[in-house]
Amino acid sequence: MLKSTTRKFNHTNYGIFTTCYRIRQLLVRDNSGPIIEPVLPKIQPDSKPPNEIPALNKNAGKNRMMNTSTYNDEVLFKEIKDKGIITLNRPKVLNALNLSMVQKIYPVLKEWESTRKFVIIEGTGNKAFCAGGDVKAIINSLNEPSGSLLGENFFRDEYTLNHLIGTYKKPYIAIIHGITMGGGVGLSVHGKYRIATENTLFAMPETAIGLFPDVGGSYFLSRLKGKLGLYLGLTGHRLQGIDVLHAGIATHFIPSERLQDLKDDLLKLDTDHIEQVLNKYQPKDLMNEFSLSPYMHKIEKCFSSSSVEEIIERLNKDNSEWANQIVQILLKMSPTSLKVTKKCIEEGSKLTLRECLKMEYRLSCACLHKNSDFYEGVTTLLIKKDKNPTWNPKSLYEITDEYISQRFQNLPDDKELQI
């Protein structure tokens, strides 16, 4: 199960969000394949909205908020007595996360840390909590002068928000109803309570596009049972419904038909008995077997190997139908991403969340150039619509330990992630 983080947040980072870029296109993942590019239609209101509040005005008083939010805002903020609700509000693109959303959420969360009893975060609609974040705009920016700046700023702001969530002083309740991948995982998994439903679909499929499981993936994946986290990080395997609880990613499983009643009861609380309320709504009989249970002994044996090459060798030696399928999945991934992922998850098991995010920021910055597998993966799969990226190096055996270790080197002091 996940271990909670208790490190104190550094309040001096409140004003880091200064990036002026606006992201216009989003990456979304769905059930039909590892990655798809969404159409961005204009969102029309389905009903009259409640009274929401926008992000804080930095020039306003400490507890002052402007009440000018509209239904079309990307993120909705609502205060009910001493509780706060954050709603990701881009349902037509599966509530995909962009930079402006990150910049809006962070200051409100900081304000609510001292003024709210707890915070709930959820997504609009039944399809997704948050299906991921932007990578296409980051890659497109690499074709421009100083093109890495957008990616550096995006990852810096996103990881800083992840750290705030992981060190939050008040209970943080994420209702991960629907698709929850990439950036959506970062908005949820580090909080104290993560509520899955029968519709939850969880995955970290970054190795398919030449990246690695970031947003704190090196921290939480390394703390799952045995080698399960490494397996999920390397293969991008998708967990559905109650499996998200069995894996230790969710803390509770509650049927979606009971979510509204759950929220109503939580918002009525005058005490800190959140756990009791959540337990009340979780079915008493959760006898469904973890779908990976029949393979856990194989996962433990094969993914305990000292290298990715040896993992594949052990899977080939196993030669079962399941093992052969996993080999074929791994061979489609970026070889560099596989090796980086294995090393960062292993390193993450010995680090705090803060240290993991600083490490991941170095790794992300190492991908921000036109010769990277990240550039190749996104360009080929998302922009050119080709399913066959050309990875460089092409095979695991061409990649030296030194090549991988260089990516983990510290950045210049003024470039390091400051959290």
C-alpha positions as CSV (number, residue, x, y, z in Angstrom):
1,M,0.0,0.0,0.0
2,L,1.1,3.6,-0.5
3,K,2.9,5.3,2.4
4,S,1.8,8.8,3.3
5,T,4.2,11.7,3.0
6,T,4.8,13.9,6.0
7,R,7.5,16.4,4.9
8,K,6.5,20.0,5.5
9,F,5.8,22.1,2.4
10,N,8.1,25.1,1.7
11,H,5.8,28.1,1.6
12,T,8.4,30.3,-0.2
13,N,7.3,28.5,-3.5
14,Y,3.9,30.1,-3.5
15,G,4.8,32.6,-6.3
16,I,6.6,30.3,-8.7
17,F,3.9,30.2,-11.4
18,T,5.0,32.9,-13.8
19,T,4.9,31.1,-17.2
20,C,3.0,33.1,-19.8
21,Y,2.4,30.2,-22.3
22,R,-1.1,29.0,-22.9
23,I,-1.6,25.4,-24.0
24,R,-4.0,25.0,-26.9
25,Q,-4.0,21.2,-27.5
26,L,-4.2,18.3,-25.1
27,L,-3.1,14.7,-24.9
28,V,-5.8,12.2,-24.0
29,R,-5.5,8.5,-23.5
30,D,-8.5,6.1,-23.7
31,N,-9.4,2.4,-23.7
32,S,-8.8,1.8,-27.3
33,G,-5.0,2.3,-27.3
34,P,-2.2,3.9,-25.5
35,I,-2.7,7.5,-26.8
36,I,-5.1,9.4,-28.9
37,E,-5.4,13.1,-29.9
38,P,-8.7,14.6,-28.9
39,V,-10.8,17.1,-30.8
40,L,-11.4,20.3,-28.8
41,P,-15.0,21.4,-29.3
42,K,-16.4,24.3,-27.4
43,I,-18.0,23.2,-24.2
44,Q,-21.6,24.2,-23.8
45,P,-23.4,24.3,-20.4
46,D,-25.8,21.5,-19.7
47,S,-27.4,23.1,-16.7
48,K,-27.1,26.2,-14.5
49,P,-23.9,26.0,-12.4
50,P,-23.6,26.4,-8.7
51,N,-21.8,29.4,-7.2
52,E,-18.2,28.7,-7.9
53,I,-15.1,30.9,-7.2
54,P,-12.2,31.4,-9.5
55,A,-8.5,31.2,-8.7
56,L,-7.2,33.6,-6.1
57,N,-6.2,37.1,-7.1
58,K,-2.7,37.4,-5.8
59,N,-3.2,41.1,-5.0
60,A,-6.3,40.5,-3.0
61,G,-6.4,40.0,0.8
62,K,-5.4,36.7,2.3
63,N,-8.9,35.3,2.5
64,R,-10.6,37.2,-0.3
65,M,-11.8,35.5,-3.4
66,M,-13.6,36.9,-6.5
67,N,-16.9,35.3,-7.3
68,T,-16.8,35.6,-11.1
69,S,-16.4,31.9,-12.2
70,T,-18.5,30.6,-15.0
71,Y,-19.5,27.1,-16.1
72,N,-17.0,27.3,-19.0
73,D,-14.0,27.7,-16.7
74,E,-11.4,24.9,-17.0
75,V,-11.5,24.4,-13.2
76,L,-14.3,25.2,-10.8
77,F,-13.7,26.1,-7.2
78,K,-16.6,25.9,-4.7
79,E,-16.6,26.6,-0.9
80,I,-19.2,24.9,1.2
81,K,-18.9,26.2,4.8
82,D,-15.4,25.1,5.8
83,K,-14.8,22.6,3.0
84,G,-13.5,23.1,-0.5
85,I,-14.3,21.3,-3.8
86,I,-12.2,21.4,-7.0
87,T,-13.8,20.3,-10.2
88,L,-11.8,19.7,-13.3
89,N,-14.1,21.0,-16.0
90,R,-13.1,19.9,-19.5
91,P,-15.4,16.9,-20.0
92,K,-15.3,17.0,-23.8
93,V,-11.5,16.3,-23.6
94,L,-11.8,13.9,-20.6
95,N,-10.8,16.7,-18.2
96,A,-7.3,16.7,-19.6
97,L,-4.8,18.8,-17.6
98,N,-3.2,21.9,-19.1
99,L,-0.8,24.5,-17.7
100,S,-3.4,27.1,-17.0
101,M,-5.3,24.6,-14.9
102,V,-2.2,23.8,-12.9
103,Q,-1.7,27.5,-12.3
104,K,-5.2,28.0,-11.1
105,I,-5.3,25.0,-8.8
106,Y,-2.1,25.7,-6.9
107,P,-2.9,29.1,-5.3
108,V,-6.4,28.0,-4.3
109,L,-5.0,24.8,-2.7
110,K,-2.5,26.9,-0.8
111,E,-5.2,29.3,0.5
112,W,-7.5,26.4,1.5
113,E,-4.7,24.7,3.4
114,S,-5.2,27.2,6.1
115,T,-8.9,28.0,5.7
116,R,-10.7,24.7,4.8
117,K,-11.2,21.6,6.9
118,F,-10.6,19.3,3.9
119,V,-10.6,19.4,0.1
120,I,-12.4,17.2,-2.5
121,I,-11.2,17.0,-6.1
122,E,-13.2,15.5,-8.8
123,G,-13.8,15.6,-12.6
124,T,-16.9,16.7,-14.5
125,G,-18.8,13.8,-16.1
126,N,-18.6,10.1,-15.9
127,K,-15.9,9.3,-18.4
128,A,-12.8,10.7,-16.7
129,F,-11.3,12.1,-13.6
130,C,-8.4,13.4,-15.7
131,A,-7.1,11.5,-18.7
132,G,-3.6,13.1,-18.8
133,G,-1.8,16.3,-19.6
134,D,-0.3,18.1,-22.5
135,V,2.8,16.7,-24.3
136,K,2.0,17.7,-27.9
137,A,2.4,21.4,-27.3
138,I,5.7,20.8,-25.4
139,I,7.0,18.8,-28.4
140,N,5.8,21.4,-30.9
141,S,7.6,24.1,-28.9
142,L,10.9,22.3,-29.4
143,N,10.8,23.4,-33.0
144,E,11.0,27.1,-31.9
145,P,13.9,29.2,-30.5
146,S,14.4,28.5,-26.8
147,G,11.9,25.7,-27.4
148,S,12.7,23.8,-24.2
149,L,11.4,26.6,-22.0
150,L,7.7,25.6,-22.3
151,G,8.5,22.0,-21.2
152,E,10.7,23.1,-18.4
153,N,8.1,25.5,-17.0
154,F,5.2,23.0,-17.5
155,F,7.0,20.2,-15.6
156,R,8.2,22.6,-12.9
157,D,4.7,23.9,-12.2
158,E,3.1,20.5,-12.4
159,Y,5.6,18.7,-10.1
160,T,5.4,21.6,-7.6
161,L,1.6,21.0,-7.5
162,N,2.2,17.3,-7.0
163,H,4.4,18.0,-4.1
164,L,1.8,20.3,-2.5
165,I,-0.8,17.6,-2.7
166,G,1.6,15.0,-1.3
167,T,2.5,17.2,1.7
168,Y,-1.0,18.8,2.2
169,K,-1.8,19.6,5.8
170,K,-5.5,19.0,5.4
171,P,-7.3,15.8,4.2
172,Y,-7.3,15.7,0.4
173,I,-10.0,13.5,-1.1
174,A,-9.6,12.5,-4.8
175,I,-12.6,10.9,-6.5
176,I,-10.9,9.1,-9.4
177,H,-14.1,8.2,-11.2
178,G,-13.3,7.2,-14.8
179,I,-10.1,7.5,-16.7
180,T,-7.1,8.5,-14.5
181,M,-3.8,8.6,-16.3
182,G,-0.6,10.6,-16.3
183,G,-1.3,14.1,-15.0
184,G,-4.5,12.9,-13.5
185,V,-2.6,10.4,-11.4
186,G,-0.4,13.3,-10.2
187,L,-3.5,15.2,-9.0
188,S,-4.8,12.2,-7.0
189,V,-2.4,9.5,-6.0
190,H,-0.4,11.7,-3.5
191,G,-3.5,12.7,-1.5
192,K,-4.6,11.1,1.7
193,Y,-7.7,9.5,0.2
194,R,-8.2,8.1,-3.3
195,I,-11.7,6.8,-4.1
196,A,-12.1,4.4,-7.0
197,T,-15.3,3.3,-8.6
198,E,-16.3,0.5,-11.0
199,N,-15.5,3.0,-13.8
200,T,-12.0,3.9,-12.8
201,L,-9.3,3.2,-15.4
202,F,-5.8,3.8,-14.1
203,A,-2.5,3.6,-16.1
204,M,0.9,5.2,-16.4
205,P,1.7,4.5,-20.1
206,E,4.5,7.0,-20.7
207,T,7.1,4.5,-21.9
208,A,5.0,4.2,-25.1
209,I,5.8,7.8,-26.1
210,G,9.5,7.9,-25.0
211,L,8.9,9.4,-21.6
212,F,8.8,7.7,-18.1
213,P,6.2,7.6,-15.3
214,D,6.6,11.0,-13.9
215,V,4.3,13.2,-11.6
216,G,5.8,11.3,-8.7
217,G,5.6,7.9,-10.3
218,S,9.0,7.0,-9.0
219,Y,7.7,7.5,-5.5
220,F,4.3,5.8,-5.5
221,L,5.1,3.0,-7.9
222,S,8.1,2.0,-5.9
223,R,5.9,1.6,-2.8
224,L,3.4,-0.8,-4.2
225,K,3.6,-4.5,-3.3
226,G,6.7,-6.3,-4.6
227,K,7.5,-5.6,-8.2
228,L,3.9,-4.5,-9.1
229,G,4.9,-0.9,-9.5
230,L,7.8,-1.6,-11.8
231,Y,5.6,-3.9,-13.9
232,L,2.9,-1.1,-14.2
233,G,5.5,1.5,-15.0
234,L,7.3,-0.5,-17.7
235,T,4.3,-2.0,-19.4
236,G,1.7,0.8,-19.0
237,H,-0.8,-1.9,-17.8
238,R,-4.3,-0.7,-17.2
239,L,-6.1,-1.3,-13.9
240,Q,-9.8,-1.1,-13.8
241,G,-12.4,-0.7,-11.1
242,I,-11.7,-2.5,-7.9
243,D,-8.2,-3.6,-9.2
244,V,-7.1,0.0,-8.4
245,L,-7.9,-0.7,-4.7
246,H,-6.3,-4.1,-4.8
247,A,-3.1,-2.7,-6.2
248,G,-2.9,-0.2,-3.4
249,I,-3.4,2.9,-5.5
250,A,-6.9,3.7,-4.3
251,T,-7.6,3.8,-0.6
252,H,-11.3,3.0,-1.0
253,F,-13.7,1.6,-3.5
254,I,-17.2,3.0,-3.7
255,P,-19.9,2.3,-6.3
256,S,-20.5,5.4,-8.5
257,E,-24.2,5.4,-7.8
258,R,-23.3,6.3,-4.2
259,L,-20.9,9.1,-4.9
260,Q,-23.4,11.9,-4.5
261,D,-24.6,10.6,-1.2
262,L,-21.0,10.2,-0.1
263,K,-20.2,13.8,-1.0
264,D,-23.4,15.0,0.8
265,D,-22.4,13.2,4.0
266,L,-18.8,14.5,3.8
267,L,-19.9,18.1,3.4
268,K,-22.2,17.8,6.4
269,L,-19.3,16.7,8.7
270,D,-18.6,18.9,11.7
271,T,-15.9,16.5,12.9
272,D,-12.8,14.9,11.4
273,H,-14.5,11.5,10.9
274,I,-13.8,11.3,7.2
275,E,-12.5,7.7,7.4
276,Q,-15.7,6.5,9.1
277,V,-17.8,8.1,6.3
278,L,-15.7,6.6,3.6
279,N,-15.9,3.2,5.2
280,K,-19.6,3.5,5.5
281,Y,-20.0,3.7,1.7
282,Q,-17.5,1.0,0.8
283,P,-19.2,-2.3,0.3
284,K,-18.5,-4.8,3.1
285,D,-18.0,-7.7,0.7
286,L,-15.1,-7.0,-1.6
287,M,-14.2,-10.5,-2.5
288,N,-13.4,-9.8,-6.1
289,E,-9.9,-11.2,-6.9
290,F,-7.2,-8.9,-8.1
291,S,-7.0,-9.6,-11.9
292,L,-3.2,-9.8,-11.7
293,S,-3.2,-12.3,-8.8
294,P,-2.7,-15.3,-11.1
295,Y,0.4,-13.6,-12.5
296,M,1.9,-12.0,-9.4
297,H,4.4,-14.8,-8.8
298,K,5.6,-14.4,-12.4
299,I,5.8,-10.6,-12.1
300,E,7.8,-11.0,-8.9
301,K,10.2,-13.5,-10.5
302,C,10.7,-11.8,-13.8
303,F,10.7,-8.2,-12.8
304,S,13.1,-8.8,-9.9
305,S,15.8,-9.0,-12.6
306,S,18.8,-6.7,-12.5
307,S,18.2,-5.2,-15.9
308,V,15.4,-4.8,-18.5
309,E,17.2,-7.2,-20.7
310,E,17.1,-9.9,-18.0
311,I,13.4,-9.2,-17.4
312,I,12.8,-10.0,-21.1
313,E,15.0,-13.1,-20.9
314,R,13.1,-14.4,-17.9
315,L,9.8,-13.8,-19.6
316,N,11.0,-15.6,-22.7
317,K,12.1,-18.5,-20.6
318,D,8.7,-18.6,-18.9
319,N,7.2,-18.9,-22.4
320,S,3.6,-18.8,-21.2
321,E,1.0,-17.0,-23.3
322,W,0.9,-14.2,-20.7
323,A,4.7,-13.8,-20.7
324,N,4.9,-13.7,-24.5
325,Q,2.3,-11.0,-24.5
326,I,4.3,-8.9,-22.0
327,V,7.5,-9.3,-24.1
328,Q,5.7,-8.0,-27.2
329,I,4.5,-5.0,-25.2
330,L,7.9,-4.2,-23.8
331,L,9.5,-4.5,-27.3
332,K,7.2,-1.7,-28.6
333,M,8.3,0.7,-25.9
334,S,11.2,3.1,-26.1
335,P,14.3,1.2,-25.0
336,T,15.7,4.3,-23.3
337,S,12.4,4.9,-21.5
338,L,12.4,1.3,-20.2
339,K,15.9,1.7,-18.7
340,V,15.2,5.1,-17.3
341,T,11.9,3.9,-15.8
342,K,13.5,0.9,-14.1
343,K,16.3,3.0,-12.6
344,C,14.1,5.9,-11.4
345,I,11.6,3.5,-9.7
346,E,14.4,1.7,-8.0
347,E,16.0,4.9,-6.9
348,G,12.6,6.3,-5.9
349,S,12.2,3.6,-3.3
350,K,14.9,5.2,-1.2
351,L,13.9,8.8,-1.7
352,T,11.2,11.2,-0.3
353,L,8.5,12.5,-2.6
354,R,10.4,15.8,-2.8
355,E,13.6,14.1,-3.9
356,C,11.7,11.9,-6.4
357,L,10.1,14.9,-8.0
358,K,13.5,16.7,-8.2
359,M,15.0,13.6,-9.9
360,E,12.1,13.3,-12.3
361,Y,12.5,17.0,-13.2
362,R,16.1,16.3,-14.3
363,L,14.9,13.3,-16.3
364,S,12.1,15.3,-18.0
365,C,14.5,18.1,-18.9
366,A,16.8,15.6,-20.5
367,C,14.0,14.7,-22.9
368,L,13.4,18.2,-24.1
369,H,15.3,18.2,-27.3
370,K,14.6,17.1,-30.9
371,N,16.9,14.0,-30.8
372,S,15.1,12.5,-27.9
373,D,12.7,9.5,-27.9
374,F,10.1,11.7,-26.3
375,Y,10.2,14.0,-29.4
376,E,10.1,11.0,-31.7
377,G,7.3,9.2,-29.8
378,V,5.0,12.2,-29.7
379,T,5.8,13.4,-33.2
380,T,5.2,10.0,-34.7
381,L,2.3,8.8,-32.7
382,L,0.4,12.1,-32.2
383,I,1.4,14.4,-34.9
384,K,2.1,12.2,-37.9
385,K,-0.3,9.5,-36.8
386,D,2.2,6.8,-37.5
387,K,2.2,3.8,-35.1
388,N,5.9,2.9,-35.7
389,P,8.3,5.3,-34.0
390,T,12.0,4.9,-34.7
391,W,13.7,4.8,-31.3
392,N,17.3,5.9,-30.9
393,P,19.1,3.8,-29.7
394,K,17.0,1.1,-31.3
395,S,17.6,-1.7,-28.8
396,L,18.2,-2.2,-25.2
397,Y,21.6,-3.7,-25.9
398,E,22.9,-0.5,-27.5
399,I,22.2,1.5,-24.3
400,T,25.1,1.8,-21.8
401,D,24.7,2.4,-18.1
402,E,26.7,5.6,-18.6
403,Y,24.1,6.9,-21.1
404,I,21.3,6.4,-18.6
405,S,23.3,7.7,-15.6
406,Q,24.0,11.0,-17.4
407,R,20.2,11.7,-17.4
408,F,20.2,11.6,-13.6
409,Q,22.9,14.2,-13.2
410,N,22.1,17.3,-11.3
411,L,21.1,20.4,-13.3
412,P,22.8,23.8,-12.7
413,D,21.6,25.3,-9.5
414,D,19.3,27.8,-11.2
415,K,17.7,25.1,-13.2
416,E,16.9,22.6,-10.4
417,L,13.3,22.1,-9.3
418,Q,12.9,24.2,-6.2
419,I,10.4,22.7,-3.8
